[in-house]
Amino acid sequence: MKNLIRFLAYRLGMMGVFWILAGSCATPPGSELTAAVTIQVSDGWAGSRGLVFDPAPPLTALIVLLDGDGPGTAGFSSLEAAGGSVELALATGDWVFSARALDTDGVEILSGSASARVESASGATVSIALCPIAGLGTISLLYTVPPEAPTSAKWQCVLSDADGLPVRVWDDDISVGGRILADIPAGYFTLAARLLDDALLLSGSTDLVRVLRGLSSSVTVSLAVPAAQTGIGLVFDYLSPFAVGASQVSRAAVRGYPLRVRASGPAGAVYRWSSLGSVLAEGSVVDISTTGLPGLGRLDLSVFSGSAAGAAELAFELEEPALRAGHSLYATVTSAEEPGSQVLARPAMLSASADGSVLGIGSDGTASKAEIWRADAVSGELVPKSAAAIRIGGSARKATQIAVAPAGDYLAAANSESGWIWVAPVDGNGMLGTPVELVGGSSGLETLGYVRGLAFSPDSSRLYALSNADRAVYAFSRSSEAWTLAFRSSLDAFPCGTLSVLKALAINQDGSALALAAAGSDAIIILDVGSSALTWRGQARLSDGFSGLDYPQALAFSPDGARLAVACKDSASIMLFDSFVIETASSTLYNAGNGFSGVPLALTFTGDGAAIGIGVADGLVVLRLPAGLEPASFGRFDAADTPALATPLGLAFADDAFYAASPDGAALVIVGKPAP
């Protein structure tokens, strides 16, 4: 060291940051350039009431040694200690500063260093964080137990290092007042303490402890035994937050669903999440399993960054919705929760990609908008990404149906009482591109009208449209971003003959078959898809003995394409058909006789095909299909669960949950399958 300046001792009081300012310096021969420099020395135990513990150790008086090595022979020659800011003239160039803190007995306990370049115009501001010096220290642990704690309870404690490895593990009877932990390496640790009565966890918590060389760090643990299910944890006599924070980023905190949380703080730090003294996860953004968590409690966050550490906590309260048919209400999403949405004022139509990663939403009204939702990078929840007004010929239009391509890369919209189709590309970020208009009455589309169904092929190379005006299916092919008519198949030419009131169109998982519903004819038909035409596969009709097939108005293929679900309005029933032998295979009928109730408006399968979501006039019904020895079961979610389910219209399965759109309720309702 070229120069060593020993400072006189001074009081820190309750300050966590103190200022050390030199008064003059030497400059190298031939150099007369100096600039103003401020040196700030702060405790790496930021926010912990400075270098003060309560009640011990009494670190209120320290001696701080500061070294400054500059260009050539430049160094400090004197200093002033002050509680404010005093500028110091230092030689311009590169400097290295180091600081050491000694207690009143001369024991060196903290150190830190920093480098800076002093510029002639701007000078420099230097920050040095003081951190523990290697050595051994002691923890003096004191237990405080309230009278209501049972005398049979025991303490179970673990002291872990920054890597999460246990340094000390011990148990104490509740009658023990405390414990001395000697020969603990200086540094930062997490102390997890749990109070158990036999195998019953009464309470617990995790917090940070700092150990300094040659000193004893006092930690007092106070326990509040919670009332049933409240989950109040331990309270330490001091908190020591580094510059970190903890927040909930998942849309809701609901029993059975992951609780996603995020820590803010320095990059590259170790973030460790605990509850009731047990480590749950590690990372800056993590999913916490809510299974086993108390209904009301807190998460303790410990953070280790280099030679510094900190802590934060996050209180939570879990919702406990009713479980029906293996499903439960997760969230109701309004424009208040998603202010960036342009459709949540009146969401009416829903459609999702095959994998559920892309959700399309269409708004109700004379000037409809279409919006794409994809997963947020942090929360993992589906959120609005882009929206577009549906316009044909420059005029706003009302859409009555939308369709997202199975691959999630296109969105189409149409009106059941008009002859136009609106198609827009969707990029990988969920951004809608320039739309294409297909309009009935134009060349080649002279008879297209009353579009009642839309379906994309799995590779998005084809778009199929069901036209009620001329009882035909139109197949459009895509070349780049242009869509042109590939062929038109008239339904009158098939064995079904003339059909009336066409209502719905669906495509199977590999694009080899189309199903359509003719509500006025009480019939459904399945057609095989070819490159230039559709061919006949089969049909089912009420008149052919398929009881319940009365006014079919919604269709959905199972994910494997083996089954076709049909929603029938006038019989208020759901039917399941074998999609390969529809004319001869028996159907399974669900109606009021075996538990189903309500007039079905829409339906969709779960991603694994194990259940069907059914939108009814006054709610959402989940039908869990028979599996092995398990019979079918129904779960109804309605206005008693959330007012938005009083009048749902649209329905889709996305992000492993059912999404129901309620225009009158101005909301999306999410019903998922919680973990056991």
C-alpha positions in Angstrom: 0.0 0.0 0.0 1.3 3.4 -1.0 -0.6 5.2 1.8 -2.6 3.9 4.7 -4.9 6.3 6.4 -6.2 5.3 9.8 -9.4 7.1 10.7 -10.4 8.0 14.2 -13.4 6.2 15.6 -16.8 7.7 15.1 -20.4 6.9 15.8 -22.7 5.3 13.3 -25.8 5.3 15.5 -28.6 3.7 13.6 -27.3 4.6 10.2 -26.8 1.8 7.7 -24.7 4.0 5.4 -21.8 6.3 6.4 -19.6 8.7 4.5 -15.8 8.8 4.6 -14.3 11.7 2.9 -10.6 12.5 2.5 -9.4 16.0 2.8 -6.3 16.1 0.6 -4.1 13.8 -1.5 -0.7 13.6 -3.0 -0.3 13.9 -6.8 2.3 12.3 -9.0 5.2 14.5 -10.1 4.4 16.7 -13.1 0.7 16.3 -12.7 -1.6 19.1 -11.5 -5.0 17.7 -12.7 -7.4 16.9 -9.9 -11.1 16.3 -9.7 -13.8 16.0 -7.0 -14.4 12.5 -5.6 -17.0 11.3 -3.1 -16.4 8.0 -1.4 -19.3 6.2 0.1 -18.8 3.2 2.4 -21.9 1.2 3.1 -22.8 -2.0 5.0 -23.4 -5.0 2.8 -26.1 -5.9 5.3 -28.2 -3.2 3.8 -31.4 -2.1 5.6 -30.5 -4.1 8.7 -30.3 -0.9 10.9 -26.7 -0.5 9.8 -24.1 -2.2 11.9 -26.3 -2.5 14.9 -27.9 -5.6 16.4 -30.3 -5.7 19.2 -29.4 -6.4 21.9 -25.8 -7.5 20.9 -23.2 -7.2 19.7 -22.8 -3.4 20.4 -21.3 -2.4 17.1 -22.1 1.2 17.5 -18.5 2.4 17.4 -16.0 1.3 14.7 -12.6 2.3 13.4 -12.6 2.4 9.6 -9.4 2.1 7.7 -9.4 3.4 4.1 -6.6 2.9 1.5 -6.5 4.7 -1.8 -3.9 3.9 -4.5 -4.0 6.1 -7.5 -1.9 6.8 -10.6 1.9 7.0 -9.9 2.4 7.8 -6.3 -0.9 9.4 -5.7 -2.6 8.6 -2.4 -4.4 10.1 0.5 -2.7 12.4 3.0 -5.5 13.3 5.3 -9.2 12.8 5.8 -12.3 14.4 7.4 -15.1 12.4 8.9 -18.5 13.9 8.5 -22.2 13.0 8.3 -22.7 14.9 5.1 -20.9 15.3 1.8 -17.4 16.8 1.6 -15.7 16.8 -1.8 -12.2 15.5 -2.1 -9.7 16.5 -4.8 -7.9 13.4 -6.2 -5.5 13.0 -9.0 -7.2 12.1 -12.3 -6.7 8.5 -13.4 -7.3 5.0 -12.1 -7.8 4.4 -8.4 -8.3 1.4 -6.2 -10.0 1.9 -2.8 -10.3 -0.5 0.1 -12.0 -0.2 3.4 -11.8 -2.2 6.7 -14.0 -1.9 9.7 -12.7 -2.7 13.2 -14.7 -3.0 16.4 -13.7 -1.2 19.5 -11.3 -4.0 20.5 -9.5 -3.7 17.2 -10.9 -6.9 15.7 -11.3 -6.5 12.0 -14.8 -7.7 11.1 -15.8 -6.1 7.8 -13.9 -5.3 4.6 -14.6 -4.2 1.0 -13.0 -2.6 -2.0 -13.8 -0.8 -5.2 -12.1 0.6 -8.3 -12.9 3.8 -10.1 -11.5 6.2 -12.7 -11.4 9.8 -11.8 -12.2 11.9 -14.8 -11.1 15.6 -15.0 -14.6 16.8 -15.9 -16.9 14.6 -13.8 -14.7 13.3 -11.0 -16.1 10.1 -9.5 -18.4 8.7 -6.9 -17.2 5.5 -5.3 -19.3 3.0 -3.4 -17.7 0.3 -1.2 -19.8 -2.4 0.5 -18.4 -3.8 3.7 -18.9 -7.6 4.1 -17.8 -10.2 6.7 -14.2 -11.2 6.9 -13.3 -14.9 7.0 -13.1 -16.3 10.5 -15.3 -17.9 13.2 -18.1 -16.3 15.2 -20.9 -17.3 17.5 -24.7 -17.2 17.3 -26.5 -16.7 20.6 -30.1 -18.1 20.0 -32.9 -17.2 22.4 -36.3 -18.9 22.2 -39.5 -17.1 23.3 -42.6 -19.2 23.6 -46.1 -18.0 24.3 -48.2 -19.7 27.1 -50.6 -21.4 24.6 -47.8 -23.6 23.1 -48.1 -27.2 24.3 -45.4 -28.4 26.7 -44.8 -31.4 24.6 -43.7 -29.4 21.6 -40.1 -29.4 20.4 -37.9 -27.0 18.4 -36.5 -28.3 15.1 -33.8 -26.0 13.7 -31.4 -26.0 10.7 -28.7 -23.4 10.0 -27.8 -23.5 6.3 -25.2 -21.7 4.2 -25.7 -19.7 1.0 -25.7 -22.9 -1.0 -28.5 -24.3 1.1 -26.2 -26.9 2.7 -26.9 -27.5 6.5 -24.1 -26.2 8.8 -25.9 -27.2 12.0 -29.0 -29.2 12.7 -30.5 -29.6 16.2 -33.6 -30.2 18.2 -34.6 -28.6 21.5 -37.4 -29.2 24.0 -39.7 -26.3 24.3 -38.5 -25.8 27.9 -35.0 -24.9 26.6 -34.5 -21.2 26.7 -31.8 -20.9 24.0 -28.6 -22.3 22.6 -25.1 -21.1 21.8 -23.8 -22.0 18.3 -20.0 -21.7 18.5 -17.4 -21.8 15.7 -19.7 -20.7 12.9 -17.8 -19.4 9.8 -18.3 -15.7 9.3 -20.9 -14.9 6.6 -24.6 -15.1 5.9 -26.9 -18.0 6.8 -30.6 -19.0 6.8 -32.0 -20.1 10.1 -35.0 -22.4 9.7 -36.9 -23.0 12.9 -40.0 -25.1 13.2 -42.1 -26.0 16.3 -43.7 -29.4 16.2 -45.9 -31.3 18.6 -45.2 -34.9 17.8 -45.6 -34.9 14.0 -47.9 -31.9 13.9 -46.3 -28.7 12.6 -47.4 -25.8 14.8 -45.5 -23.1 13.1 -42.2 -22.2 11.5 -40.2 -19.6 9.6 -36.9 -18.9 7.9 -34.8 -15.8 8.2 -31.2 -14.5 7.6 -28.5 -14.4 10.2 -25.1 -12.7 9.8 -22.1 -14.0 11.7 -19.0 -11.8 12.2 -15.5 -12.9 13.0 -14.8 -13.0 16.8 -18.3 -11.7 17.7 -21.5 -13.2 19.0 -24.7 -12.5 16.9 -27.9 -12.6 19.0 -31.0 -13.9 17.5 -34.3 -14.0 19.3 -37.0 -16.3 17.9 -40.6 -15.4 19.0 -43.4 -17.9 18.3 -47.1 -17.2 17.9 -49.0 -20.4 17.8 -51.6 -19.8 15.1 -55.3 -20.5 15.3 -56.5 -23.3 13.1 -55.4 -23.0 9.5 -54.0 -19.5 9.8 -50.4 -20.4 9.4 -48.8 -17.4 11.2 -45.1 -18.1 11.4 -42.1 -17.1 13.6 -41.2 -13.5 14.1 -37.5 -12.7 14.5 -36.4 -9.7 16.5 -34.9 -8.1 13.4 -35.2 -8.3 9.7 -32.3 -7.8 7.3 -33.5 -7.2 3.8 -31.0 -6.8 1.0 -32.3 -4.7 -1.8 -34.8 -7.3 -2.8 -38.6 -7.8 -3.0 -41.1 -10.6 -3.4 -44.3 -10.4 -5.3 -47.0 -12.7 -6.6 -47.3 -12.9 -10.4 -49.8 -15.6 -10.9 -53.3 -14.4 -11.6 -54.8 -15.9 -8.4 -53.7 -17.8 -5.3 -56.0 -20.8 -5.4 -55.6 -24.2 -3.6 -54.4 -26.9 -6.0 -52.9 -24.4 -8.6 -49.2 -23.4 -8.7 -48.5 -20.0 -7.0 -46.0 -18.2 -9.2 -43.9 -15.7 -7.3 -41.0 -13.4 -8.4 -38.1 -12.0 -6.5 -36.6 -8.6 -7.5 -32.9 -8.2 -6.8 -29.4 -8.5 -8.2 -28.8 -10.6 -11.2 -27.0 -13.9 -10.5 -28.1 -14.1 -6.9 -29.4 -17.2 -5.2 -33.1 -16.8 -4.3 -34.4 -19.4 -1.9 -38.1 -19.6 -1.0 -39.4 -21.2 2.3 -42.6 -21.6 4.2 -42.9 -22.7 7.8 -39.2 -23.4 8.0 -39.1 -25.7 4.9 -37.4 -24.8 1.6 -39.9 -25.0 -1.2 -38.1 -23.7 -4.3 -35.1 -21.8 -5.6 -35.0 -19.2 -8.3 -36.0 -15.6 -9.0 -39.3 -16.8 -10.7 -40.7 -20.0 -9.3 -43.9 -22.0 -9.1 -44.8 -22.8 -5.5 -47.1 -25.9 -5.0 -50.1 -24.9 -2.9 -50.6 -28.5 -1.8 -49.7 -28.5 1.9 -49.5 -24.7 2.3 -51.6 -23.2 5.1 -54.7 -21.2 3.9 -53.2 -18.0 5.3 -49.4 -17.6 5.7 -46.3 -16.2 4.2 -43.3 -17.1 2.1 -39.9 -16.3 3.4 -37.3 -15.3 0.7 -33.6 -15.5 1.5 -31.1 -14.0 -1.0 -27.4 -14.5 -1.4 -25.4 -12.4 -3.8 -21.6 -12.7 -3.6 -20.6 -11.6 -0.1 -23.9 -9.9 0.7 -27.3 -11.2 1.6 -30.9 -10.0 2.2 -34.4 -11.2 2.9 -38.0 -10.4 2.1 -41.4 -12.0 2.8 -44.7 -12.4 0.9 -48.0 -12.9 2.6 -50.6 -15.0 0.9 -54.2 -16.2 1.4 -55.3 -19.2 -0.6 -58.8 -19.3 -2.1 -60.5 -22.7 -1.5 -63.0 -23.2 -4.3 -65.4 -26.1 -4.5 -64.1 -29.2 -6.4 -66.6 -30.6 -8.9 -65.9 -33.4 -11.4 -62.2 -32.9 -10.6 -62.3 -29.2 -11.6 -62.6 -25.9 -9.7 -62.9 -22.2 -10.4 -59.5 -20.6 -10.8 -60.2 -17.0 -11.7 -62.6 -14.4 -13.2 -60.7 -12.0 -15.5 -62.1 -8.6 -16.2 -60.7 -5.4 -17.8 -59.6 -4.4 -14.3 -57.2 -7.4 -14.2 -56.2 -7.0 -17.8 -56.5 -3.3 -18.6 -54.7 -3.8 -21.9 -57.5 -5.9 -23.4 -59.7 -4.5 -26.0 -62.4 -7.2 -25.9 -63.1 -7.8 -22.2 -65.9 -5.2 -22.2 -68.0 -7.8 -24.0 -66.2 -11.1 -24.8 -68.4 -13.4 -26.7 -66.4 -15.8 -28.9 -63.5 -18.1 -28.0 -61.2 -20.4 -30.0 -57.8 -22.0 -29.1 -54.9 -23.7 -30.8 -54.5 -27.4 -30.6 -51.9 -27.2 -27.8 -53.8 -24.4 -25.9 -50.9 -21.9 -26.2 -52.9 -19.4 -28.3 -56.3 -18.1 -27.3 -58.5 -16.1 -29.7 -61.2 -13.9 -28.3 -63.9 -12.0 -30.2 -66.0 -9.2 -28.8 -69.8 -8.9 -29.1 -71.4 -5.8 -30.8 -71.8 -4.3 -34.2 -68.1 -3.5 -34.4 -66.4 -6.6 -33.3 -62.7 -6.9 -32.4 -60.5 -10.0 -32.4 -57.7 -10.4 -29.8 -54.9 -12.9 -29.4 -53.7 -14.0 -26.0 -50.4 -15.9 -25.3 -48.5 -16.7 -22.2 -46.8 -13.9 -20.4 -43.0 -14.4 -20.1 -43.0 -13.9 -16.3 -46.4 -15.1 -15.0 -46.9 -17.9 -17.5 -50.6 -16.9 -17.7 -52.4 -16.1 -21.0 -52.5 -12.3 -21.5 -53.5 -10.0 -24.4 -50.9 -9.6 -27.0 -52.6 -7.9 -30.0 -56.1 -6.9 -31.2 -57.6 -5.8 -34.5 -61.0 -4.4 -35.5 -62.8 -6.7 -37.9 -63.5 -4.7 -41.1 -64.7 -5.8 -44.5 -64.4 -3.3 -47.3 -63.3 -0.7 -44.8 -66.5 -1.0 -42.7 -66.7 -2.4 -39.2 -68.5 -5.7 -39.0 -70.2 -7.8 -36.3 -68.6 -11.3 -36.0 -70.6 -14.2 -34.6 -67.8 -16.8 -34.7 -64.0 -17.0 -34.7 -61.5 -19.8 -35.3 -57.9 -20.1 -34.3 -55.8 -22.5 -36.5 -54.6 -25.7 -34.7 -51.0 -24.4 -35.2 -52.0 -21.0 -33.6 -50.7 -19.1 -36.6 -54.0 -17.8 -38.1 -57.3 -16.4 -36.9 -60.5 -16.3 -38.9 -63.9 -14.6 -38.2 -67.3 -14.7 -39.9 -70.9 -13.8 -39.4 -73.6 -16.4 -39.5 -76.0 -14.1 -41.3 -73.5 -12.7 -43.9 -71.2 -14.0 -46.6 -67.8 -12.6 -45.6 -64.8 -14.2 -44.0 -61.9 -12.3 -42.3 -58.5 -14.1 -42.0 -55.4 -12.7 -40.3 -51.9 -14.3 -39.7 -50.6 -14.5 -36.1 -46.9 -14.5 -35.5 -45.0 -16.3 -32.7 -45.4 -13.4 -30.3 -49.2 -13.3 -30.8 -49.2 -10.3 -33.0 -51.9 -10.1 -35.7 -50.8 -9.4 -39.2 -52.6 -7.8 -42.2 -56.0 -9.5 -42.7 -57.4 -11.0 -45.9 -61.1 -10.6 -46.9 -63.1 -13.4 -48.6 -66.5 -11.9 -49.6 -69.6 -13.7 -50.9 -70.8 -12.4 -54.3 -67.3 -11.9 -55.6 -65.8 -13.9 -58.4 -65.9 -17.6 -57.6 -67.8 -17.0 -54.4 -71.1 -15.9 -55.9 -73.2 -18.2 -53.7 -71.2 -18.0 -50.4 -73.5 -16.8 -47.6 -74.6 -17.3 -44.0 -71.3 -18.7 -42.9 -72.0 -21.1 -40.0 -68.7 -22.7 -39.4 -64.9 -22.2 -39.8 -62.1 -24.7 -39.5 -58.3 -24.7 -40.3 -56.3 -27.7 -41.4 -53.6 -28.7 -38.9 -50.9 -27.2 -41.0 -52.9 -24.0 -41.7 -52.7 -24.6 -45.5 -56.5 -24.9 -45.8 -59.5 -23.0 -44.4 -62.9 -24.6 -44.6 -66.1 -22.6 -44.3 -69.7 -23.9 -44.0 -72.1 -21.9 -46.1 -75.8 -22.2 -45.2 -77.0 -20.1 -48.1 -76.0 -22.8 -50.7 -75.5 -25.8 -48.4 -71.9 -26.2 -49.3 -68.4 -26.5 -47.8 -65.8 -24.1 -49.2 -62.1 -25.0 -49.1 -59.6 -22.2 -49.4 -55.9 -22.8 -50.0 -53.1 -20.5 -48.7 -50.2 -19.4 -50.8 -47.9 -17.2 -48.8 -50.5 -14.8 -47.2 -53.1 -15.1 -50.0 -56.2 -17.3 -49.7 -57.9 -18.6 -52.9 -60.7 -21.1 -53.4 -59.5 -24.6 -53.9 -62.8 -26.3 -54.3 -66.5 -26.2 -53.3 -68.4 -29.3 -52.2 -72.2 -29.1 -52.4 -73.8 -31.1 -49.6 -77.0 -31.7 -51.7 -75.0 -34.2 -53.8 -74.2 -36.5 -50.9 -76.5 -39.3 -49.6 -77.8 -36.9 -46.9 -79.7 -35.0 -49.5 -80.9 -31.4 -48.8 -80.1 -30.3 -45.3 -81.6 -27.4 -43.4 -80.3 -25.0 -40.8 -76.6 -25.8 -40.9 -75.1 -24.8 -37.6 -71.6 -26.0 -36.9 -68.4 -27.3 -38.5 -65.5 -29.2 -36.9 -62.2 -30.8 -38.1 -60.4 -33.8 -36.6 -56.9 -33.8 -35.2 -55.1 -34.8 -38.4 -57.4 -32.9 -40.8 -58.7 -36.0 -42.5 -62.3 -35.5 -41.7 -64.9 -32.8 -41.3 -68.1 -33.0 -39.2 -71.1 -30.7 -39.6 -74.4 -30.3 -37.9 -77.7 -29.7 -39.6 -80.0 -28.6 -36.8 -83.1 -28.3 -38.9 -82.6 -31.8 -40.2 -81.7 -33.3 -36.8 -78.6 -34.7 -38.4 -74.9 -34.8 -38.3 -72.6 -36.0 -41.1 -68.9 -36.7 -41.5 -67.0 -36.2 -44.7 -63.5 -37.4 -45.6 -61.1 -34.6 -46.8 -59.3 -35.0 -50.1 -57.0 -32.6 -51.9 -59.6 -31.5 -54.4 -62.9 -32.7 -52.9 -64.8 -34.0 -49.9 -66.1 -37.6 -49.9 -68.9 -39.3 -47.9 -68.2 -41.1 -44.7 -71.5 -41.3 -42.9 -74.4 -39.7 -41.1 -76.6 -40.0 -38.0 -80.2 -38.8 -37.8 -82.9 -38.5 -35.2 -85.2 -40.2 -37.7 -82.8 -43.2 -37.9 -83.3 -44.0 -34.2 -80.6 -41.8 -32.7 -82.7 -40.6 -29.7 -81.6 -37.3 -28.4 -80.2 -36.0 -31.7 -82.7 -33.2 -31.7 -81.5 -29.9 -33.1 -77.7 -30.4 -33.0 -75.9 -27.1 -32.8 -72.3 -27.6 -31.6 -69.6 -30.2 -32.4 -66.2 -31.1 -31.2 -63.8 -34.0 -32.1 -61.8 -35.6 -29.3 -58.1 -34.9 -29.4 -57.4 -38.3 -30.9 -60.2 -37.9 -33.4 -61.9 -41.1 -32.4 -65.0 -39.5 -30.9 -67.4 -36.8 -31.9 -69.3 -34.9 -29.2 -72.6 -33.3 -30.2 -74.6 -30.7 -28.3 -78.3 -30.9 -29.0 -80.5 -28.0 -28.0 -84.1 -29.3 -28.1 -83.3 -32.5 -26.2 -80.9 -30.7 -23.9 -78.4 -33.5 -24.2 -74.8 -34.4 -25.1 -74.2 -37.3 -27.5 -70.9 -39.1 -28.2 -70.3 -40.9 -31.5 -67.6 -43.1 -32.9 -66.3 -40.9 -35.6 -65.2 -43.8 -37.8 -68.5 -45.8 -37.8 -71.0 -43.1 -37.0 -73.9 -44.8 -38.7 -73.8 -48.1 -36.8 -71.9 -47.4 -33.6 -74.1 -46.7 -30.6 -74.0 -43.3 -29.1 -73.7 -42.3 -25.4 -76.4 -39.9 -24.3 -76.1 -37.5 -21.4 -79.2 -35.7 -20.4 -81.3 -34.9 -17.3 -81.9 -38.6 -16.8 -78.3 -39.2 -15.9 -77.1 -36.0 -14.4 -76.7 -33.4 -17.2 -78.9 -30.3 -17.1 -79.1 -27.1 -19.1 -79.4 -26.1 -22.7 -76.0 -26.7 -24.4 -74.6 -23.9 -26.5 -71.0 -24.8 -27.0 -68.6 -27.6 -26.1 -64.9 -28.5 -26.2 -62.7 -31.4 -25.0 -59.8 -31.1 -22.5 -56.4 -31.6 -24.0 -56.2 -35.2 -22.8 -59.8 -36.0 -23.9 -60.8 -37.1 -20.4 -63.5 -34.5 -20.0 -65.8 -32.2 -22.0 -66.6 -28.6 -21.1 -70.2 -27.6 -22.0 -71.4 -24.1 -22.2 -75.0 -23.9 -21.1 -77.4 -21.0 -21.0 -76.7 -20.3 -17.3 -73.3 -21.7 -16.6 -70.5 -24.1 -17.4 -70.8 -27.9 -17.0 -67.8 -30.2 -16.9 -68.5 -33.8 -18.0 -65.8 -36.1 -16.8 -66.0 -39.1 -19.2 -66.1 -42.7 -17.9 -62.5 -44.1 -17.3 -62.0 -47.7 -16.3 -64.3 -48.4 -13.3 -65.0 -44.6 -12.8 -68.4 -43.6 -14.0 -69.1 -40.3 -15.7 -69.5 -37.3 -13.4 -70.8 -33.8 -13.9 -69.7 -30.5 -12.3 -71.7 -27.4 -12.7 -70.3 -23.9 -12.3 -72.7 -21.0 -12.4 -73.6 -17.6 -11.0 -73.2 -19.0 -7.5 -69.5 -19.4 -8.2 -69.1 -16.1 -10.1 -71.7 -13.7 -11.5 -69.9 -13.8 -14.9 -71.2 -17.4 -15.4 -74.8 -16.3 -15.5 -74.8 -16.0 -19.3 -71.7 -17.5 -20.9 -71.5 -17.8 -24.7 -68.0 -18.7 -25.9 -66.0 -21.7 -24.7 -62.5 -22.9 -25.4 -59.8 -25.1 -23.7 -56.5 -23.3 -23.4 -53.5 -23.4 -21.1 -54.9 -26.6 -19.4 -58.1 -24.9 -18.4 -61.6 -24.1 -19.6 -62.2 -20.5 -20.6 -65.8 -19.3 -20.8 -66.6 -15.9 -22.3 -69.5 -13.8 -20.8 -70.4 -10.7 -22.7 -73.0 -9.6 -20.1 -70.6 -10.3 -17.3 -67.8 -8.5 -19.1 -65.4 -11.2 -18.1 -63.5 -14.4 -18.9 -64.0 -17.3 -16.4 -61.2 -19.8 -16.0 -62.1 -23.3 -14.6 -59.2 -25.7 -14.3 -58.1 -29.0 -12.8 -56.3 -28.5 -9.6 -53.6 -30.9 -8.3 -54.8 -33.4 -5.7 
